[in-house]
C-alpha cells in the first residue's frame, strides 16, 4: 500500500498539468484583456496613455491569469484522489 500524497505534493503536481495552464490562459488572459479594454480603452483610443495606464493595461491580464491559475490548480487538487 502506497502512502497518501501530501497536499503540498498535490499542489506541486497541479502546476505541472497542461489543463491547469490552458484554463488559466484561456480564461485568465481573456478576462484580463477584456478588463483592460474596458478600464483603459478610452485612454488608448484618445492616445492619452502614460506610464500608469501602460502598467495597468499590462497588470490586468497578469493578475487575472494568476487568479485563474491558482483557482484551476485548486480545482485539480480537490478532484485528485487523495
PDB file with SEQRES, HELIX, SHEET and CRYST1 records, atoms N, CA, C and O in Angstrom:
SEQRES   1 A   82  UNK UNK UNK UNK UNK UNK UNK UNK UNK UNK UNK UNK UNK          
SEQRES   2 A   82  UNK UNK UNK UNK UNK UNK UNK UNK UNK UNK UNK UNK UNK          
SEQRES   3 A   82  UNK UNK UNK UNK UNK UNK UNK UNK UNK UNK UNK UNK UNK          
SEQRES   4 A   82  UNK UNK UNK UNK UNK UNK UNK UNK UNK UNK UNK UNK UNK          
SEQRES   5 A   82  UNK UNK UNK UNK UNK UNK UNK UNK UNK UNK UNK UNK UNK          
SEQRES   6 A   82  UNK UNK UNK UNK UNK UNK UNK UNK UNK UNK UNK UNK UNK          
SEQRES   7 A   82  UNK UNK UNK UNK                                              
HELIX    1 AA1 UNK A    7  UNK A   14  1                                   8    
HELIX    2 AA2 UNK A   18  UNK A   23  1                                   6    
HELIX    3 AA3 UNK A   24  UNK A   29  3                                   6    
HELIX    4 AA4 UNK A   30  UNK A   45  1                                  16    
HELIX    5 AA5 UNK A   51  UNK A   79  1                                  29    
CRYST1    1.000    1.000    1.000  90.00  90.00  90.00 P 1           1          
ATOM      1  N   UNK A   1       0.842  -1.183   0.000  1.00  0.00           N  
ATOM      2  CA  UNK A   1       0.000   0.000   0.000  1.00  0.00           C  
ATOM      3  C   UNK A   1       0.887   1.247   0.000  1.00  0.00           C  
ATOM      4  O   UNK A   1       1.801   1.374   0.815  1.00  0.00           O  
ATOM      5  N   UNK A   2       0.604   2.157  -0.922  1.00  0.00           N  
ATOM      6  CA  UNK A   2       1.408   3.369  -1.016  1.00  0.00           C  
ATOM      7  C   UNK A   2       0.869   4.422  -0.056  1.00  0.00           C  
ATOM      8  O   UNK A   2      -0.337   4.514   0.168  1.00  0.00           O  
ATOM      9  N   UNK A   3       1.770   5.205   0.502  1.00  0.00           N  
ATOM     10  CA  UNK A   3       1.315   6.257   1.426  1.00  0.00           C  
ATOM     11  C   UNK A   3       0.529   7.315   0.665  1.00  0.00           C  
ATOM     12  O   UNK A   3       0.764   7.515  -0.526  1.00  0.00           O  
ATOM     13  N   UNK A   4      -0.400   7.996   1.330  1.00  0.00           N  
ATOM     14  CA  UNK A   4      -1.174   9.047   0.654  1.00  0.00           C  
ATOM     15  C   UNK A   4      -0.267  10.203   0.244  1.00  0.00           C  
ATOM     16  O   UNK A   4       0.742  10.484   0.890  1.00  0.00           O  
ATOM     17  N   UNK A   5      -0.646  10.851  -0.825  1.00  0.00           N  
ATOM     18  CA  UNK A   5       0.116  12.004  -1.320  1.00  0.00           C  
ATOM     19  C   UNK A   5      -0.244  13.216  -0.465  1.00  0.00           C  
ATOM     20  O   UNK A   5      -1.416  13.469  -0.187  1.00  0.00           O  
ATOM     21  N   UNK A   6       0.773  13.953  -0.058  1.00  0.00           N  
ATOM     22  CA  UNK A   6       0.517  15.134   0.774  1.00  0.00           C  
ATOM     23  C   UNK A   6      -0.137  16.234  -0.060  1.00  0.00           C  
ATOM     24  O   UNK A   6      -0.021  16.256  -1.285  1.00  0.00           O  
ATOM     25  N   UNK A   7      -0.809  17.120   0.612  1.00  0.00           N  
ATOM     26  CA  UNK A   7      -1.470  18.261  -0.041  1.00  0.00           C  
ATOM     27  C   UNK A   7      -0.438  19.109  -0.788  1.00  0.00           C  
ATOM     28  O   UNK A   7      -0.702  19.602  -1.885  1.00  0.00           O  
ATOM     29  N   UNK A   8       0.723  19.269  -0.188  1.00  0.00           N  
ATOM     30  CA  UNK A   8       1.795  20.057  -0.810  1.00  0.00           C  
ATOM     31  C   UNK A   8       2.236  19.431  -2.141  1.00  0.00           C  
ATOM     32  O   UNK A   8       2.444  20.134  -3.130  1.00  0.00           O  
ATOM     33  N   UNK A   9       2.375  18.103  -2.148  1.00  0.00           N  
ATOM     34  CA  UNK A   9       2.771  17.414  -3.374  1.00  0.00           C  
ATOM     35  C   UNK A   9       1.685  17.505  -4.445  1.00  0.00           C  
ATOM     36  O   UNK A   9       1.981  17.622  -5.634  1.00  0.00           O  
ATOM     37  N   UNK A  10       0.430  17.451  -4.011  1.00  0.00           N  
ATOM     38  CA  UNK A  10      -0.672  17.610  -4.970  1.00  0.00           C  
ATOM     39  C   UNK A  10      -0.629  18.993  -5.614  1.00  0.00           C  
ATOM     40  O   UNK A  10      -0.849  19.133  -6.817  1.00  0.00           O  
ATOM     41  N   UNK A  11      -0.344  20.010  -4.808  1.00  0.00           N  
ATOM     42  CA  UNK A  11      -0.245  21.363  -5.365  1.00  0.00           C  
ATOM     43  C   UNK A  11       0.902  21.445  -6.364  1.00  0.00           C  
ATOM     44  O   UNK A  11       0.760  22.056  -7.424  1.00  0.00           O  
ATOM     45  N   UNK A  12       2.031  20.837  -6.036  1.00  0.00           N  
ATOM     46  CA  UNK A  12       3.162  20.844  -6.972  1.00  0.00           C  
ATOM     47  C   UNK A  12       2.786  20.149  -8.274  1.00  0.00           C  
ATOM     48  O   UNK A  12       3.114  20.631  -9.358  1.00  0.00           O  
ATOM     49  N   UNK A  13       2.098  19.020  -8.165  1.00  0.00           N  
ATOM     50  CA  UNK A  13       1.665  18.288  -9.357  1.00  0.00           C  
ATOM     51  C   UNK A  13       0.661  19.086 -10.172  1.00  0.00           C  
ATOM     52  O   UNK A  13       0.670  19.030 -11.401  1.00  0.00           O  
ATOM     53  N   UNK A  14      -0.198  19.825  -9.495  1.00  0.00           N  
ATOM     54  CA  UNK A  14      -1.227  20.573 -10.213  1.00  0.00           C  
ATOM     55  C   UNK A  14      -0.616  21.595 -11.168  1.00  0.00           C  
ATOM     56  O   UNK A  14      -1.149  21.826 -12.254  1.00  0.00           O  
ATOM     57  N   UNK A  15       0.496  22.205 -10.769  1.00  0.00           N  
ATOM     58  CA  UNK A  15       1.132  23.203 -11.631  1.00  0.00           C  
ATOM     59  C   UNK A  15       1.925  22.575 -12.770  1.00  0.00           C  
ATOM     60  O   UNK A  15       2.482  23.285 -13.608  1.00  0.00           O  
ATOM     61  N   UNK A  16       1.977  21.253 -12.803  1.00  0.00           N  
ATOM     62  CA  UNK A  16       2.617  20.546 -13.911  1.00  0.00           C  
ATOM     63  C   UNK A  16       1.588  20.051 -14.926  1.00  0.00           C  
ATOM     64  O   UNK A  16       1.952  19.445 -15.934  1.00  0.00           O  
ATOM     65  N   UNK A  17       0.312  20.306 -14.665  1.00  0.00           N  
ATOM     66  CA  UNK A  17      -0.752  19.830 -15.529  1.00  0.00           C  
ATOM     67  C   UNK A  17      -1.037  20.830 -16.651  1.00  0.00           C  
ATOM     68  O   UNK A  17      -1.255  22.017 -16.409  1.00  0.00           O  
ATOM     69  N   UNK A  18      -1.029  20.329 -17.852  1.00  0.00           N  
ATOM     70  CA  UNK A  18      -1.275  21.173 -19.030  1.00  0.00           C  
ATOM     71  C   UNK A  18      -2.662  21.821 -18.956  1.00  0.00           C  
ATOM     72  O   UNK A  18      -2.823  22.990 -19.306  1.00  0.00           O  
ATOM     73  N   UNK A  19      -3.661  21.058 -18.499  1.00  0.00           N  
ATOM     74  CA  UNK A  19      -5.034  21.570 -18.435  1.00  0.00           C  
ATOM     75  C   UNK A  19      -5.145  22.775 -17.505  1.00  0.00           C  
ATOM     76  O   UNK A  19      -5.915  23.696 -17.774  1.00  0.00           O  
ATOM     77  N   UNK A  20      -4.401  22.774 -16.440  1.00  0.00           N  
ATOM     78  CA  UNK A  20      -4.421  23.899 -15.494  1.00  0.00           C  
ATOM     79  C   UNK A  20      -3.903  25.157 -16.184  1.00  0.00           C  
ATOM     80  O   UNK A  20      -4.506  26.223 -16.062  1.00  0.00           O  
ATOM     81  N   UNK A  21      -2.807  25.042 -16.898  1.00  0.00           N  
ATOM     82  CA  UNK A  21      -2.221  26.190 -17.584  1.00  0.00           C  
ATOM     83  C   UNK A  21      -3.092  26.658 -18.748  1.00  0.00           C  
ATOM     84  O   UNK A  21      -3.219  27.858 -18.994  1.00  0.00           O  
ATOM     85  N   UNK A  22      -3.692  25.701 -19.463  1.00  0.00           N  
ATOM     86  CA  UNK A  22      -4.566  26.079 -20.574  1.00  0.00           C  
ATOM     87  C   UNK A  22      -5.787  26.849 -20.078  1.00  0.00           C  
ATOM     88  O   UNK A  22      -6.195  27.838 -20.686  1.00  0.00           O  
ATOM     89  N   UNK A  23      -6.364  26.388 -18.971  1.00  0.00           N  
ATOM     90  CA  UNK A  23      -7.519  27.091 -18.415  1.00  0.00           C  
ATOM     91  C   UNK A  23      -7.125  28.507 -18.005  1.00  0.00           C  
ATOM     92  O   UNK A  23      -7.867  29.456 -18.256  1.00  0.00           O  
ATOM     93  N   UNK A  24      -5.973  28.651 -17.381  1.00  0.00           N  
ATOM     94  CA  UNK A  24      -5.514  29.981 -16.968  1.00  0.00           C  
ATOM     95  C   UNK A  24      -5.292  30.884 -18.178  1.00  0.00           C  
ATOM     96  O   UNK A  24      -5.628  32.067 -18.147  1.00  0.00           O  
ATOM     97  N   UNK A  25      -4.730  30.326 -19.227  1.00  0.00           N  
ATOM     98  CA  UNK A  25      -4.502  31.130 -20.434  1.00  0.00           C  
ATOM     99  C   UNK A  25      -5.814  31.532 -21.082  1.00  0.00           C  
ATOM    100  O   UNK A  25      -6.017  32.696 -21.427  1.00  0.00           O  
ATOM    101  N   UNK A  26      -6.704  30.562 -21.247  1.00  0.00           N  
ATOM    102  CA  UNK A  26      -7.972  30.849 -21.925  1.00  0.00           C  
ATOM    103  C   UNK A  26      -8.841  31.815 -21.121  1.00  0.00           C  
ATOM    104  O   UNK A  26      -9.310  32.822 -21.651  1.00  0.00           O  
ATOM    105  N   UNK A  27      -9.051  31.510 -19.866  1.00  0.00           N  
ATOM    106  CA  UNK A  27      -9.967  32.322 -19.067  1.00  0.00           C  
ATOM    107  C   UNK A  27      -9.291  33.557 -18.478  1.00  0.00           C  
ATOM    108  O   UNK A  27      -9.827  34.662 -18.563  1.00  0.00           O  
ATOM    109  N   UNK A  28      -8.123  33.370 -17.885  1.00  0.00           N  
ATOM    110  CA  UNK A  28      -7.456  34.466 -17.200  1.00  0.00           C  
ATOM    111  C   UNK A  28      -7.004  35.572 -18.121  1.00  0.00           C  
ATOM    112  O   UNK A  28      -7.266  36.749 -17.873  1.00  0.00           O  
ATOM    113  N   UNK A  29      -6.319  35.190 -19.192  1.00  0.00           N  
ATOM    114  CA  UNK A  29      -5.832  36.222 -20.104  1.00  0.00           C  
ATOM    115  C   UNK A  29      -6.971  36.895 -20.855  1.00  0.00           C  
ATOM    116  O   UNK A  29      -6.935  38.102 -21.094  1.00  0.00           O  
ATOM    117  N   UNK A  30      -7.987  36.114 -21.230  1.00  0.00           N  
ATOM    118  CA  UNK A  30      -9.135  36.701 -21.915  1.00  0.00           C  
ATOM    119  C   UNK A  30      -9.851  37.697 -21.011  1.00  0.00           C  
ATOM    120  O   UNK A  30     -10.121  38.826 -21.420  1.00  0.00           O  
ATOM    121  N   UNK A  31     -10.154  37.286 -19.797  1.00  0.00           N  
ATOM    122  CA  UNK A  31     -10.842  38.178 -18.858  1.00  0.00           C  
ATOM    123  C   UNK A  31      -9.987  39.407 -18.552  1.00  0.00           C  
ATOM    124  O   UNK A  31     -10.512  40.516 -18.453  1.00  0.00           O  
ATOM    125  N   UNK A  32      -8.692  39.223 -18.403  1.00  0.00           N  
ATOM    126  CA  UNK A  32      -7.800  40.349 -18.120  1.00  0.00           C  
ATOM    127  C   UNK A  32      -7.724  41.341 -19.262  1.00  0.00           C  
ATOM    128  O   UNK A  32      -7.682  42.552 -19.046  1.00  0.00           O  
ATOM    129  N   UNK A  33      -7.704  40.820 -20.483  1.00  0.00           N  
ATOM    130  CA  UNK A  33      -7.665  41.720 -21.639  1.00  0.00           C  
ATOM    131  C   UNK A  33      -8.975  42.481 -21.793  1.00  0.00           C  
ATOM    132  O   UNK A  33      -8.972  43.667 -22.124  1.00  0.00           O  
ATOM    133  N   UNK A  34     -10.088  41.807 -21.556  1.00  0.00           N  
ATOM    134  CA  UNK A  34     -11.387  42.492 -21.604  1.00  0.00           C  
ATOM    135  C   UNK A  34     -11.438  43.570 -20.521  1.00  0.00           C  
ATOM    136  O   UNK A  34     -11.878  44.693 -20.764  1.00  0.00           O  
ATOM    137  N   UNK A  35     -10.983  43.209 -19.334  1.00  0.00           N  
ATOM    138  CA  UNK A  35     -10.969  44.172 -18.229  1.00  0.00           C  
ATOM    139  C   UNK A  35     -10.099  45.383 -18.567  1.00  0.00           C  
ATOM    140  O   UNK A  35     -10.489  46.521 -18.306  1.00  0.00           O  
ATOM    141  N   UNK A  36      -8.933  45.141 -19.141  1.00  0.00           N  
ATOM    142  CA  UNK A  36      -8.046  46.242 -19.521  1.00  0.00           C  
ATOM    143  C   UNK A  36      -8.694  47.108 -20.601  1.00  0.00           C  
ATOM    144  O   UNK A  36      -8.588  48.333 -20.564  1.00  0.00           O  
ATOM    145  N   UNK A  37      -9.361  46.472 -21.559  1.00  0.00           N  
ATOM    146  CA  UNK A  37     -10.016  47.230 -22.627  1.00  0.00           C  
ATOM    147  C   UNK A  37     -11.134  48.104 -22.069  1.00  0.00           C  
ATOM    148  O   UNK A  37     -11.297  49.252 -22.484  1.00  0.00           O  
ATOM    149  N   UNK A  38     -11.895  47.565 -21.138  1.00  0.00           N  
ATOM    150  CA  UNK A  38     -12.995  48.338 -20.539  1.00  0.00           C  
ATOM    151  C   UNK A  38     -12.443  49.485 -19.696  1.00  0.00           C  
ATOM    152  O   UNK A  38     -12.935  50.611 -19.772  1.00  0.00           O  
ATOM    153  N   UNK A  39     -11.426  49.197 -18.898  1.00  0.00           N  
ATOM    154  CA  UNK A  39     -10.919  50.202 -17.957  1.00  0.00           C  
ATOM    155  C   UNK A  39      -9.993  51.242 -18.585  1.00  0.00           C  
ATOM    156  O   UNK A  39     -10.008  52.406 -18.184  1.00  0.00           O  
ATOM    157  N   UNK A  40      -9.194  50.836 -19.558  1.00  0.00           N  
ATOM    158  CA  UNK A  40      -8.234  51.773 -20.135  1.00  0.00           C  
ATOM    159  C   UNK A  40      -8.429  52.019 -21.628  1.00  0.00           C  
ATOM    160  O   UNK A  40      -7.674  52.781 -22.231  1.00  0.00           O  
ATOM    161  N   UNK A  41      -9.422  51.389 -22.222  1.00  0.00           N  
ATOM    162  CA  UNK A  41      -9.618  51.504 -23.671  1.00  0.00           C  
ATOM    163  C   UNK A  41      -9.823  52.914 -24.163  1.00  0.00           C  
ATOM    164  O   UNK A  41      -9.268  53.300 -25.191  1.00  0.00           O  
ATOM    165  N   UNK A  42     -10.615  53.693 -23.442  1.00  0.00           N  
ATOM    166  CA  UNK A  42     -10.873  55.066 -23.872  1.00  0.00           C  
ATOM    167  C   UNK A  42      -9.597  55.899 -23.870  1.00  0.00           C  
ATOM    168  O   UNK A  42      -9.412  56.758 -24.732  1.00  0.00           O  
ATOM    169  N   UNK A  43      -8.732  55.652 -22.918  1.00  0.00           N  
ATOM    170  CA  UNK A  43      -7.463  56.394 -22.858  1.00  0.00           C  
ATOM    171  C   UNK A  43      -6.591  56.039 -24.055  1.00  0.00           C  
ATOM    172  O   UNK A  43      -5.966  56.915 -24.653  1.00  0.00           O  
ATOM    173  N   UNK A  44      -6.550  54.753 -24.406  1.00  0.00           N  
ATOM    174  CA  UNK A  44      -5.766  54.314 -25.560  1.00  0.00           C  
ATOM    175  C   UNK A  44      -6.356  54.886 -26.860  1.00  0.00           C  
ATOM    176  O   UNK A  44      -5.618  55.301 -27.753  1.00  0.00           O  
ATOM    177  N   UNK A  45      -7.677  54.901 -26.953  1.00  0.00           N  
ATOM    178  CA  UNK A  45      -8.311  55.415 -28.177  1.00  0.00           C  
ATOM    179  C   UNK A  45      -8.033  56.903 -28.387  1.00  0.00           C  
ATOM    180  O   UNK A  45      -7.955  57.373 -29.522  1.00  0.00           O  
ATOM    181  N   UNK A  46      -7.887  57.638 -27.286  1.00  0.00           N  
ATOM    182  CA  UNK A  46      -7.587  59.066 -27.386  1.00  0.00           C  
ATOM    183  C   UNK A  46      -6.086  59.352 -27.374  1.00  0.00           C  
ATOM    184  O   UNK A  46      -5.667  60.507 -27.308  1.00  0.00           O  
ATOM    185  N   UNK A  47      -5.292  58.305 -27.437  1.00  0.00           N  
ATOM    186  CA  UNK A  47      -3.822  58.431 -27.433  1.00  0.00           C  
ATOM    187  C   UNK A  47      -3.318  59.282 -26.267  1.00  0.00           C  
ATOM    188  O   UNK A  47      -2.412  60.103 -26.419  1.00  0.00           O  
ATOM    189  N   UNK A  48      -3.928  59.064 -25.099  1.00  0.00           N  
ATOM    190  CA  UNK A  48      -3.549  59.829 -23.912  1.00  0.00           C  
ATOM    191  C   UNK A  48      -2.863  58.935 -22.884  1.00  0.00           C  
ATOM    192  O   UNK A  48      -2.866  59.235 -21.690  1.00  0.00           O  
ATOM    193  N   UNK A  49      -2.284  57.851 -23.346  1.00  0.00           N  
ATOM    194  CA  UNK A  49      -1.674  56.904 -22.407  1.00  0.00           C  
ATOM    195  C   UNK A  49      -0.401  57.481 -21.785  1.00  0.00           C  
ATOM    196  O   UNK A  49       0.308  58.293 -22.379  1.00  0.00           O  
ATOM    197  N   UNK A  50      -0.153  57.025 -20.573  1.00  0.00           N  
ATOM    198  CA  UNK A  50       1.061  57.388 -19.857  1.00  0.00           C  
ATOM    199  C   UNK A  50       1.592  56.118 -19.186  1.00  0.00           C  
ATOM    200  O   UNK A  50       1.052  55.034 -19.406  1.00  0.00           O  
ATOM    201  N   UNK A  51       2.615  56.240 -18.392  1.00  0.00           N  
ATOM    202  CA  UNK A  51       3.233  55.064 -17.767  1.00  0.00           C  
ATOM    203  C   UNK A  51       2.249  54.325 -16.864  1.00  0.00           C  
ATOM    204  O   UNK A  51       2.256  53.095 -16.814  1.00  0.00           O  
ATOM    205  N   UNK A  52       1.415  55.057 -16.161  1.00  0.00           N  
ATOM    206  CA  UNK A  52       0.440  54.434 -15.263  1.00  0.00           C  
ATOM    207  C   UNK A  52      -0.579  53.593 -16.041  1.00  0.00           C  
ATOM    208  O   UNK A  52      -0.911  52.480 -15.632  1.00  0.00           O  
ATOM    209  N   UNK A  53      -1.061  54.116 -17.138  1.00  0.00           N  
ATOM    210  CA  UNK A  53      -2.038  53.397 -17.963  1.00  0.00           C  
ATOM    211  C   UNK A  53      -1.392  52.167 -18.598  1.00  0.00           C  
ATOM    212  O   UNK A  53      -2.016  51.108 -18.678  1.00  0.00           O  
ATOM    213  N   UNK A  54      -0.172  52.301 -19.040  1.00  0.00           N  
ATOM    214  CA  UNK A  54       0.545  51.165 -19.620  1.00  0.00           C  
ATOM    215  C   UNK A  54       0.707  50.065 -18.569  1.00  0.00           C  
ATOM    216  O   UNK A  54       0.489  48.889 -18.858  1.00  0.00           O  
ATOM    217  N   UNK A  55       1.087  50.449 -17.363  1.00  0.00           N  
ATOM    218  CA  UNK A  55       1.249  49.471 -16.286  1.00  0.00           C  
ATOM    219  C   UNK A  55      -0.073  48.778 -15.965  1.00  0.00           C  
ATOM    220  O   UNK A  55      -0.109  47.558 -15.805  1.00  0.00           O  
ATOM    221  N   UNK A  56      -1.151  49.540 -15.871  1.00  0.00           N  
ATOM    222  CA  UNK A  56      -2.470  48.960 -15.585  1.00  0.00           C  
ATOM    223  C   UNK A  56      -2.911  48.019 -16.702  1.00  0.00           C  
ATOM    224  O   UNK A  56      -3.497  46.969 -16.441  1.00  0.00           O  
ATOM    225  N   UNK A  57      -2.628  48.398 -17.939  1.00  0.00           N  
ATOM    226  CA  UNK A  57      -3.012  47.581 -19.083  1.00  0.00           C  
ATOM    227  C   UNK A  57      -2.261  46.249 -19.076  1.00  0.00           C  
ATOM    228  O   UNK A  57      -2.818  45.217 -19.451  1.00  0.00           O  
ATOM    229  N   UNK A  58      -1.032  46.271 -18.660  1.00  0.00           N  
ATOM    230  CA  UNK A  58      -0.235  45.032 -18.583  1.00  0.00           C  
ATOM    231  C   UNK A  58      -0.632  44.213 -17.365  1.00  0.00           C  
ATOM    232  O   UNK A  58      -0.740  42.989 -17.448  1.00  0.00           O  
ATOM    233  N   UNK A  59      -0.850  44.876 -16.236  1.00  0.00           N  
ATOM    234  CA  UNK A  59      -1.146  44.152 -14.997  1.00  0.00           C  
ATOM    235  C   UNK A  59      -2.518  43.493 -14.973  1.00  0.00           C  
ATOM    236  O   UNK A  59      -2.683  42.463 -14.320  1.00  0.00           O  
ATOM    237  N   UNK A  60      -3.488  44.044 -15.652  1.00  0.00           N  
ATOM    238  CA  UNK A  60      -4.835  43.461 -15.632  1.00  0.00           C  
ATOM    239  C   UNK A  60      -4.832  42.008 -16.101  1.00  0.00           C  
ATOM    240  O   UNK A  60      -5.347  41.149 -15.384  1.00  0.00           O  
ATOM    241  N   UNK A  61      -4.275  41.695 -17.271  1.00  0.00           N  
ATOM    242  CA  UNK A  61      -4.239  40.288 -17.688  1.00  0.00           C  
ATOM    243  C   UNK A  61      -3.335  39.424 -16.807  1.00  0.00           C  
ATOM    244  O   UNK A  61      -3.624  38.246 -16.596  1.00  0.00           O  
ATOM    245  N   UNK A  62      -2.262  39.987 -16.301  1.00  0.00           N  
ATOM    246  CA  UNK A  62      -1.350  39.216 -15.451  1.00  0.00           C  
ATOM    247  C   UNK A  62      -2.041  38.805 -14.153  1.00  0.00           C  
ATOM    248  O   UNK A  62      -1.928  37.658 -13.724  1.00  0.00           O  
ATOM    249  N   UNK A  63      -2.750  39.734 -13.536  1.00  0.00           N  
ATOM    250  CA  UNK A  63      -3.449  39.430 -12.286  1.00  0.00           C  
ATOM    251  C   UNK A  63      -4.569  38.428 -12.532  1.00  0.00           C  
ATOM    252  O   UNK A  63      -4.731  37.481 -11.763  1.00  0.00           O  
ATOM    253  N   UNK A  64      -5.339  38.624 -13.588  1.00  0.00           N  
ATOM    254  CA  UNK A  64      -6.414  37.681 -13.908  1.00  0.00           C  
ATOM    255  C   UNK A  64      -5.855  36.293 -14.191  1.00  0.00           C  
ATOM    256  O   UNK A  64      -6.415  35.292 -13.746  1.00  0.00           O  
ATOM    257  N   UNK A  65      -4.753  36.233 -14.930  1.00  0.00           N  
ATOM    258  CA  UNK A  65      -4.114  34.953 -15.219  1.00  0.00           C  
ATOM    259  C   UNK A  65      -3.701  34.248 -13.928  1.00  0.00           C  
ATOM    260  O   UNK A  65      -3.945  33.053 -13.763  1.00  0.00           O  
ATOM    261  N   UNK A  66      -3.076  34.991 -13.017  1.00  0.00           N  
ATOM    262  CA  UNK A  66      -2.614  34.401 -11.758  1.00  0.00           C  
ATOM    263  C   UNK A  66      -3.787  33.881 -10.923  1.00  0.00           C  
ATOM    264  O   UNK A  66      -3.707  32.797 -10.344  1.00  0.00           O  
ATOM    265  N   UNK A  67      -4.859  34.644 -10.863  1.00  0.00           N  
ATOM    266  CA  UNK A  67      -6.030  34.217 -10.091  1.00  0.00           C  
ATOM    267  C   UNK A  67      -6.646  32.944 -10.669  1.00  0.00           C  
ATOM    268  O   UNK A  67      -6.973  32.017  -9.928  1.00  0.00           O  
ATOM    269  N   UNK A  68      -6.801  32.900 -11.980  1.00  0.00           N  
ATOM    270  CA  UNK A  68      -7.386  31.716 -12.608  1.00  0.00           C  
ATOM    271  C   UNK A  68      -6.429  30.535 -12.506  1.00  0.00           C  
ATOM    272  O   UNK A  68      -6.876  29.399 -12.353  1.00  0.00           O  
ATOM    273  N   UNK A  69      -5.134  30.774 -12.588  1.00  0.00           N  
ATOM    274  CA  UNK A  69      -4.156  29.691 -12.453  1.00  0.00           C  
ATOM    275  C   UNK A  69      -4.280  29.034 -11.083  1.00  0.00           C  
ATOM    276  O   UNK A  69      -4.320  27.807 -10.986  1.00  0.00           O  
ATOM    277  N   UNK A  70      -4.341  29.828 -10.040  1.00  0.00           N  
ATOM    278  CA  UNK A  70      -4.468  29.277  -8.686  1.00  0.00           C  
ATOM    279  C   UNK A  70      -5.812  28.567  -8.521  1.00  0.00           C  
ATOM    280  O   UNK A  70      -5.877  27.502  -7.908  1.00  0.00           O  
ATOM    281  N   UNK A  71      -6.876  29.145  -9.060  1.00  0.00           N  
ATOM    282  CA  UNK A  71      -8.191  28.508  -8.955  1.00  0.00           C  
ATOM    283  C   UNK A  71      -8.224  27.184  -9.714  1.00  0.00           C  
ATOM    284  O   UNK A  71      -8.787  26.207  -9.220  1.00  0.00           O  
ATOM    285  N   UNK A  72      -7.636  27.138 -10.893  1.00  0.00           N  
ATOM    286  CA  UNK A  72      -7.600  25.896 -11.668  1.00  0.00           C  
ATOM    287  C   UNK A  72      -6.747  24.840 -10.969  1.00  0.00           C  
ATOM    288  O   UNK A  72      -7.093  23.659 -10.967  1.00  0.00           O  
ATOM    289  N   UNK A  73      -5.642  25.266 -10.380  1.00  0.00           N  
ATOM    290  CA  UNK A  73      -4.789  24.334  -9.640  1.00  0.00           C  
ATOM    291  C   UNK A  73      -5.533  23.795  -8.418  1.00  0.00           C  
ATOM    292  O   UNK A  73      -5.444  22.606  -8.111  1.00  0.00           O  
ATOM    293  N   UNK A  74      -6.255  24.657  -7.729  1.00  0.00           N  
ATOM    294  CA  UNK A  74      -7.010  24.217  -6.556  1.00  0.00           C  
ATOM    295  C   UNK A  74      -8.097  23.212  -6.948  1.00  0.00           C  
ATOM    296  O   UNK A  74      -8.324  22.226  -6.246  1.00  0.00           O  
ATOM    297  N   UNK A  75      -8.755  23.467  -8.060  1.00  0.00           N  
ATOM    298  CA  UNK A  75      -9.761  22.528  -8.550  1.00  0.00           C  
ATOM    299  C   UNK A  75      -9.125  21.184  -8.859  1.00  0.00           C  
ATOM    300  O   UNK A  75      -9.685  20.140  -8.527  1.00  0.00           O  
ATOM    301  N   UNK A  76      -7.962  21.201  -9.490  1.00  0.00           N  
ATOM    302  CA  UNK A  76      -7.260  19.962  -9.805  1.00  0.00           C  
ATOM    303  C   UNK A  76      -6.902  19.212  -8.525  1.00  0.00           C  
ATOM    304  O   UNK A  76      -7.068  17.994  -8.449  1.00  0.00           O  
ATOM    305  N   UNK A  77      -6.414  19.934  -7.527  1.00  0.00           N  
ATOM    306  CA  UNK A  77      -6.052  19.302  -6.241  1.00  0.00           C  
ATOM    307  C   UNK A  77      -7.286  18.689  -5.588  1.00  0.00           C  
ATOM    308  O   UNK A  77      -7.224  17.573  -5.072  1.00  0.00           O  
ATOM    309  N   UNK A  78      -8.402  19.405  -5.605  1.00  0.00           N  
ATOM    310  CA  UNK A  78      -9.618  18.901  -4.961  1.00  0.00           C  
ATOM    311  C   UNK A  78     -10.177  17.670  -5.666  1.00  0.00           C  
ATOM    312  O   UNK A  78     -10.758  16.796  -5.022  1.00  0.00           O  
ATOM    313  N   UNK A  79     -10.005  17.596  -6.976  1.00  0.00           N  
ATOM    314  CA  UNK A  79     -10.538  16.468  -7.728  1.00  0.00           C  
ATOM    315  C   UNK A  79      -9.588  15.272  -7.764  1.00  0.00           C  
ATOM    316  O   UNK A  79      -9.982  14.181  -8.176  1.00  0.00           O  
ATOM    317  N   UNK A  80      -8.354  15.469  -7.340  1.00  0.00           N  
ATOM    318  CA  UNK A  80      -7.368  14.380  -7.367  1.00  0.00           C  
ATOM    319  C   UNK A  80      -7.667  13.388  -6.266  1.00  0.00           C  
ATOM    320  O   UNK A  80      -8.117  13.761  -5.183  1.00  0.00           O  
ATOM    321  N   UNK A  81      -7.410  12.094  -6.555  1.00  0.00           N  
ATOM    322  CA  UNK A  81      -7.573  11.088  -5.480  1.00  0.00           C  
ATOM    323  C   UNK A  81      -6.541  11.342  -4.390  1.00  0.00           C  
ATOM    324  O   UNK A  81      -5.379  11.638  -4.670  1.00  0.00           O  
ATOM    325  N   UNK A  82      -6.970  11.223  -3.186  1.00  0.00           N  
ATOM    326  CA  UNK A  82      -6.069  11.548  -2.067  1.00  0.00           C  
ATOM    327  C   UNK A  82      -5.381  10.340  -1.531  1.00  0.00           C  
ATOM    328  O   UNK A  82      -4.593  10.444  -0.591  1.00  0.00           O  
TER     329      UNK A  82                                                      
END                                                                             
